[in-house]
């Protein structure tokens, strides 16, 4: 198949994909989760941020309340943006307790909310959630990753996640086109009936410009359900940065164009919670995030509200992040996490720390290859990690039949 991937369908309402915030690895007997335990809990902000609609809500009506509030603190910033990255203007109450949009939201559109608040002691808390506004009846929407206009790492696939199951997958593939400049063979692969990814056989070449054309309007994707989206987006592939984690040596080696740049000491998953092995792609970056054991099924085991320099590697909650609560002697000598890969850091995020340096020099789409003798290989569908699937198997995941040039 030529450089153009096949075409596909989706439509606009908005898929609220709830991603876990915590550390998951591959413990014996299944996919467990939990963040790195510390000796005594860190001080956390008393500021409690809440947003409506709730995270993951779909089909939000035009007259529904949209607001961000905080108890025991003041809002420092709130950003409500649609799936193109366009921010909605809003107003914060004089006392900093509430934010509301000043303009009506668009129908059939995915939105993300990012807010930061601070309590009386100056400790910060953050919030991230997604929701989708309602579209016409019997409509289907999808989130597109990556966003328009961004620069990404060489491992970034094109990923479409749908709000409802897709019955006619071939129609969807015909309604979406992905092209690369310079040209490279691309192929589509379905993960279930609500997600479609496209990638080349090998990592992108640096400098590649990728264009995604969605021609989903009026395409019947399931009986009586139609797409509504018509959209073009493009992204650029940046420098070739691939990092290698050696679990046995407890090191992370950063390479650019194959040349080692820096080696950092890590602590990874312990025997009961080994870190996933395989190729993983950074899908999100948070200067600071909350890791709560409830989101990964571990009750009240932990709640760390200010984990610095966190980079998501899987949907199930595996992160590469900063750790300020462990003794520095742990890094490079012991495996103490519950599946995450941790680098030394300071509270609040020190840009000069190993975690701070790695965070500042990383792009969404950068590759982290994990090597070790224990732990399961990360499933290709868990995050943007389709690189763990052989190319021949990837080609067989298209509804239009095997495509692409091995």
C-alpha positions as CSV (number, residue, x, y, z in Angstrom):
1,X,0.0,0.0,0.0
2,X,1.3,3.5,-0.7
3,X,2.1,6.1,1.9
4,X,-1.6,6.9,2.3
5,X,-3.2,4.7,4.9
6,X,-6.8,3.7,4.4
7,X,-9.7,5.9,5.3
8,X,-12.0,5.7,8.3
9,X,-15.0,7.0,10.1
10,X,-16.0,8.7,13.3
11,X,-18.1,11.3,14.5
12,X,-18.6,13.9,17.0
13,X,-20.1,13.6,20.3
14,X,-17.1,12.9,22.5
15,X,-15.4,9.9,23.9
16,X,-14.6,10.4,27.5
17,X,-11.7,8.0,28.0
18,X,-10.9,7.6,31.7
19,X,-7.2,6.9,32.2
20,X,-5.9,5.7,35.5
21,X,-3.5,7.8,37.6
22,X,-1.2,5.5,39.5
23,X,1.6,3.0,38.9
24,X,0.8,-0.3,37.3
25,X,3.1,-3.1,36.4
26,X,2.8,-6.7,35.7
27,X,2.7,-8.6,39.0
28,X,2.4,-12.4,39.1
29,X,-1.0,-13.5,38.1
30,X,-2.2,-10.3,36.4
31,X,-2.1,-6.6,35.8
32,X,-1.8,-5.0,39.2
33,X,-1.4,-1.4,40.1
34,X,-0.1,0.9,42.7
35,X,2.2,3.9,43.1
36,X,5.6,3.9,44.6
37,X,5.2,3.6,48.3
38,X,7.1,6.1,50.5
39,X,8.2,6.1,54.1
40,X,5.3,8.1,55.5
41,X,3.0,10.1,53.3
42,X,4.2,13.4,51.8
43,X,2.4,16.6,52.8
44,X,-0.5,17.2,50.5
45,X,-2.5,20.2,49.5
46,X,-5.8,20.7,51.3
47,X,-7.2,22.3,48.2
48,X,-9.9,20.0,46.7
49,X,-10.8,20.6,43.1
50,X,-14.1,19.4,41.6
51,X,-15.4,19.8,38.1
52,X,-18.8,19.3,36.5
53,X,-19.5,17.4,34.3
54,X,-17.7,14.6,36.0
55,X,-14.7,12.9,34.3
56,X,-15.7,10.7,31.4
57,X,-19.2,12.1,31.1
58,X,-20.7,11.8,27.5
59,X,-23.6,13.5,25.8
60,X,-23.5,16.6,28.0
61,X,-26.5,18.8,27.0
62,X,-26.1,22.5,26.0
63,X,-27.9,23.7,29.1
64,X,-26.0,21.5,31.6
65,X,-23.8,23.1,34.2
66,X,-20.1,23.4,33.4
67,X,-17.9,24.6,36.3
68,X,-14.7,24.1,38.2
69,X,-14.7,24.7,42.0
70,X,-12.3,24.4,44.9
71,X,-12.7,23.9,48.6
72,X,-10.1,25.0,51.1
73,X,-8.1,26.9,48.4
74,X,-8.1,29.2,45.5
75,X,-8.0,28.4,41.8
76,X,-4.8,29.6,40.1
77,X,-5.6,28.5,36.6
78,X,-8.3,26.7,34.6
79,X,-8.2,25.6,31.0
80,X,-11.2,24.1,29.2
81,X,-10.2,23.2,25.6
82,X,-11.8,21.3,22.8
83,X,-10.3,18.4,20.8
84,X,-8.5,20.9,18.5
85,X,-6.8,22.6,21.5
86,X,-8.9,25.7,21.3
87,X,-9.5,27.1,24.8
88,X,-12.9,28.3,26.0
89,X,-12.7,31.7,27.7
90,X,-14.0,31.7,31.3
91,X,-14.4,33.8,34.5
92,X,-13.0,33.1,38.0
93,X,-14.9,34.3,41.0
94,X,-13.2,37.1,43.0
95,X,-12.5,34.7,45.9
96,X,-11.0,32.1,43.5
97,X,-13.5,29.4,44.5
98,X,-15.2,28.9,41.2
99,X,-14.6,29.1,37.4
100,X,-17.3,29.1,34.7
101,X,-17.1,29.4,30.9
102,X,-18.2,32.7,29.3
103,X,-19.2,31.1,26.0
104,X,-21.5,28.2,25.1
105,X,-19.8,25.0,24.2
106,X,-19.9,23.4,20.8
107,X,-22.1,20.4,20.2
108,X,-20.7,17.0,19.6
109,X,-17.3,17.9,20.8
110,X,-14.7,16.4,23.2
111,X,-13.4,18.7,25.9
112,X,-10.6,18.5,28.5
113,X,-10.4,20.3,31.8
114,X,-7.0,21.2,33.5
115,X,-7.0,23.1,36.7
116,X,-4.5,24.1,39.4
117,X,-5.4,25.4,42.9
118,X,-3.4,26.3,46.0
119,X,-4.2,26.1,49.7
120,X,-3.3,28.5,52.4
121,X,0.1,26.9,52.9
122,X,1.0,27.4,49.3
123,X,0.7,23.7,48.4
124,X,-0.8,23.1,45.0
125,X,-3.3,20.5,43.7
126,X,-4.2,19.8,40.1
127,X,-7.2,18.3,38.3
128,X,-7.5,16.7,34.8
129,X,-10.8,15.4,33.4
130,X,-12.6,14.9,30.1
131,X,-16.2,15.1,28.9
132,X,-18.1,15.3,25.7
133,X,-21.0,17.5,24.6
134,X,-24.1,15.9,23.0
135,X,-24.5,15.7,19.2
136,X,-27.5,14.7,17.1
137,X,-29.2,11.5,18.1
138,X,-27.5,8.3,16.9
139,X,-24.1,10.1,16.5
140,X,-20.6,8.7,17.1
141,X,-17.6,10.7,18.1
142,X,-13.9,10.1,18.5
143,X,-10.8,11.5,20.1
144,X,-7.8,12.0,17.8
145,X,-4.3,11.5,19.1
146,X,-2.0,13.4,18.7
147,X,-3.5,16.9,18.6
148,X,-3.2,19.2,15.6
149,X,0.0,21.2,15.2
150,X,2.2,19.4,17.8
151,X,5.7,18.0,17.6
152,X,6.0,14.4,18.8
153,X,8.5,11.7,19.3
154,X,9.3,9.0,16.7
155,X,7.0,6.4,18.4
156,X,3.7,8.3,18.2
157,X,1.0,6.5,16.3
158,X,-2.2,8.0,15.0
159,X,-5.0,6.8,17.4
160,X,-8.7,7.2,17.1
161,X,-10.9,6.3,20.1
162,X,-14.7,6.2,19.5
163,X,-17.6,7.0,21.9
164,X,-19.6,4.0,20.7
165,X,-18.8,0.6,19.2
166,X,-18.1,0.6,15.4
167,X,-19.9,-2.1,13.5
168,X,-18.8,-1.2,9.9
169,X,-15.0,-0.9,10.5
170,X,-14.3,-0.9,6.8
171,X,-16.5,2.2,6.3
172,X,-14.5,3.9,9.0
173,X,-11.2,3.0,7.4
174,X,-12.4,4.4,4.1
175,X,-13.4,7.7,5.7
176,X,-10.0,8.6,7.2
177,X,-6.8,9.1,5.4
178,X,-3.3,9.4,6.9
179,X,-0.4,10.5,4.8
180,X,3.3,11.0,5.5
181,X,5.9,13.3,4.0
182,X,8.4,11.9,3.1
183,X,6.2,8.9,2.2
184,X,6.3,5.7,4.1
185,X,3.9,2.7,4.0
186,X,1.3,2.9,6.8
187,X,-1.2,0.4,8.1
188,X,-4.3,0.4,10.2
189,X,-5.1,-1.9,13.1
190,X,-8.3,-2.2,15.2
191,X,-8.0,-2.8,19.0
192,X,-11.6,-4.0,19.6
193,X,-14.5,-2.1,18.1
194,X,-13.8,1.4,19.6
195,X,-10.1,2.1,18.8
196,X,-8.2,2.3,15.5
197,X,-4.5,3.0,15.3
198,X,-2.2,3.7,12.3
199,X,1.6,3.5,12.2
200,X,4.5,2.6,10.0
201,X,6.4,-0.7,10.3
202,X,9.3,1.1,12.1
203,X,9.6,4.3,14.1
204,X,9.0,7.5,12.1
205,X,12.0,9.2,10.6
206,X,12.8,12.6,12.3
207,X,11.2,15.5,10.5
208,X,8.4,13.6,9.0
209,X,5.1,15.6,8.6
210,X,2.0,13.5,9.1
211,X,-1.5,14.6,8.0
212,X,-4.8,13.1,9.2
213,X,-7.9,13.8,7.2
214,X,-11.2,12.8,8.8
215,X,-14.2,12.6,6.4
216,X,-16.7,11.1,8.8
217,X,-19.8,13.3,8.3
218,X,-22.8,11.2,7.3
219,X,-20.9,7.9,7.2
220,X,-22.9,5.1,8.7
221,X,-20.6,3.4,11.2
222,X,-23.2,1.2,12.8
223,X,-26.9,0.6,11.9
224,X,-28.6,3.9,12.3
225,X,-25.5,5.7,13.7
226,X,-23.5,8.2,11.7
227,X,-20.3,10.2,11.9
228,X,-20.4,14.0,12.0
229,X,-16.7,15.0,11.9
230,X,-14.9,16.6,9.0
231,X,-11.4,17.7,10.1
232,X,-7.8,17.9,9.0
233,X,-4.9,17.7,11.5
234,X,-1.2,17.4,11.2
235,X,1.8,16.8,13.4
236,X,5.6,16.8,13.0
237,X,8.0,14.2,14.2
238,X,10.9,15.7,16.1
239,X,14.3,14.3,16.9
240,X,14.9,10.5,17.3
241,X,15.1,10.0,21.1
242,X,14.7,6.5,22.4
243,X,15.5,5.6,26.0
244,X,16.4,2.2,27.2
245,X,15.6,0.9,30.7
246,X,17.7,-1.9,32.1
247,X,15.8,-3.3,35.0
248,X,18.8,-5.5,36.2
249,X,21.2,-2.6,36.1
250,X,18.6,-0.1,37.4
251,X,19.5,2.4,34.7
252,X,17.8,4.5,32.1
253,X,20.0,5.4,29.1
254,X,18.8,8.2,26.8
255,X,19.9,8.0,23.2
256,X,19.4,10.5,20.4
257,X,19.9,9.2,16.9
258,X,21.4,6.1,18.5
259,X,24.1,8.0,20.4
260,X,24.0,7.8,24.2
261,X,23.2,11.2,25.8
262,X,22.9,10.5,29.5
263,X,22.4,7.5,31.8
264,X,20.2,8.0,34.9
265,X,19.7,5.8,38.0
266,X,16.2,4.4,38.5
267,X,14.1,2.4,40.9
268,X,11.6,0.1,39.2
269,X,8.9,-2.5,40.2
270,X,9.8,-4.8,43.0
271,X,9.3,-8.7,42.9
272,X,5.6,-8.5,43.7
273,X,4.9,-5.7,41.2
274,X,7.4,-6.0,38.3
275,X,7.6,-3.3,35.7
276,X,6.2,-4.1,32.3
277,X,8.8,-5.1,29.7
278,X,8.6,-4.0,26.1
279,X,8.3,-0.9,24.0
280,X,6.3,1.9,25.5
281,X,5.4,5.4,24.2
282,X,5.0,8.5,26.4
283,X,1.4,9.4,25.9
284,X,1.0,12.3,28.4
285,X,3.2,14.6,30.4
286,X,2.2,16.2,33.7
287,X,4.5,18.6,35.6
288,X,2.6,17.4,38.7
289,X,-0.2,14.9,39.1
290,X,-2.1,13.0,41.8
291,X,-1.7,9.2,42.2
292,X,-4.5,7.7,44.1
293,X,-4.7,3.9,44.9
294,X,-8.5,4.0,44.5
295,X,-8.2,4.6,40.7
296,X,-6.3,1.4,40.4
297,X,-8.3,-0.8,42.7
298,X,-6.1,-0.7,45.8
299,X,-8.4,1.0,48.3
300,X,-6.8,3.6,50.6
301,X,-3.3,2.3,50.3
302,X,-1.9,5.7,49.1
303,X,-2.9,9.1,47.9
304,X,0.1,11.2,46.6
305,X,-1.3,14.5,45.3
306,X,1.9,16.1,44.0
307,X,3.9,13.5,42.1
308,X,6.3,15.6,40.0
309,X,7.4,15.2,36.4
310,X,5.0,12.3,35.5
311,X,5.0,10.8,32.1
312,X,2.3,8.2,31.2
313,X,3.4,5.0,29.6
314,X,0.2,2.9,29.7
315,X,-3.5,3.5,30.0
316,X,-3.6,1.2,33.1
317,X,-1.4,3.6,35.0
318,X,2.3,2.9,34.4
319,X,4.3,6.1,34.7
320,X,7.9,7.2,34.5
321,X,8.0,9.9,37.2
322,X,9.9,11.8,39.7
323,X,10.1,10.5,43.3
324,X,11.0,12.9,46.2
325,X,9.9,10.8,49.1
326,X,12.4,7.9,48.7
327,X,16.0,7.9,50.0
328,X,18.4,8.8,47.2
329,X,20.3,5.7,47.9
330,X,17.4,3.7,46.5
331,X,18.0,4.9,42.9
332,X,20.3,2.5,41.1
333,X,20.4,0.0,44.0
334,X,16.9,-1.3,44.7
335,X,13.5,-1.9,43.1
336,X,10.9,-0.3,45.4
337,X,8.0,0.8,43.2
338,X,4.8,-1.0,42.3
339,X,5.4,-1.0,38.6
340,X,6.4,2.5,37.7
341,X,9.9,3.7,36.8
342,X,11.0,6.4,39.1
343,X,13.8,8.9,39.0
344,X,15.2,11.0,41.8
345,X,13.4,14.4,42.3
346,X,12.5,17.0,44.8
347,X,9.2,18.1,46.1
348,X,7.6,20.6,43.7
349,X,9.7,19.3,40.8
350,X,13.3,20.3,40.5
351,X,14.3,21.0,36.9
352,X,17.9,20.1,37.7
353,X,17.0,16.7,39.2
354,X,17.3,13.5,37.0
355,X,13.5,13.4,36.7
356,X,13.3,17.1,35.9
357,X,16.0,16.8,33.2
358,X,14.3,13.8,31.6
359,X,10.9,15.5,31.7
360,X,12.1,18.7,30.1
361,X,13.9,16.8,27.3
362,X,11.1,14.5,26.5
363,X,8.3,14.8,24.0
364,X,4.9,13.0,23.9
365,X,5.6,10.2,21.5
366,X,9.1,9.5,22.7
367,X,10.0,5.8,23.1
368,X,11.0,4.0,26.3
369,X,12.2,0.4,25.7
370,X,12.2,-1.7,28.9
371,X,14.4,-4.7,29.2
372,X,14.4,-7.2,32.1
373,X,14.1,-10.8,33.1
374,X,10.8,-10.5,35.0
375,X,7.5,-8.9,34.3
376,X,5.1,-9.4,31.5
377,X,5.4,-7.7,28.1
378,X,3.0,-4.7,27.9
379,X,-0.1,-5.5,25.8
380,X,-0.1,-3.6,22.5
381,X,-3.5,-2.1,23.3
382,X,-2.4,-0.8,26.8
383,X,-1.4,2.8,25.9
384,X,0.1,3.8,22.5
385,X,2.2,0.6,22.5
386,X,1.3,-1.2,19.3
387,X,5.1,-1.5,18.6
388,X,4.9,-4.7,20.7
389,X,2.9,-6.4,17.9
390,X,4.8,-8.0,15.0
391,X,4.2,-6.2,11.7
392,X,2.5,-9.2,10.1
393,X,0.0,-9.3,12.9
394,X,-0.5,-5.6,12.7
395,X,-1.4,-5.8,9.0
396,X,-4.1,-8.4,9.8
397,X,-5.9,-6.0,12.1
398,X,-7.4,-3.9,9.2
399,X,-11.0,-4.4,8.3
400,X,-10.0,-4.0,4.6
401,X,-7.6,-6.9,4.8
402,X,-3.8,-7.0,5.1
403,X,-2.2,-3.8,3.9
404,X,1.1,-2.0,3.9
405,X,4.5,-3.2,2.8
406,X,6.4,-5.3,5.2
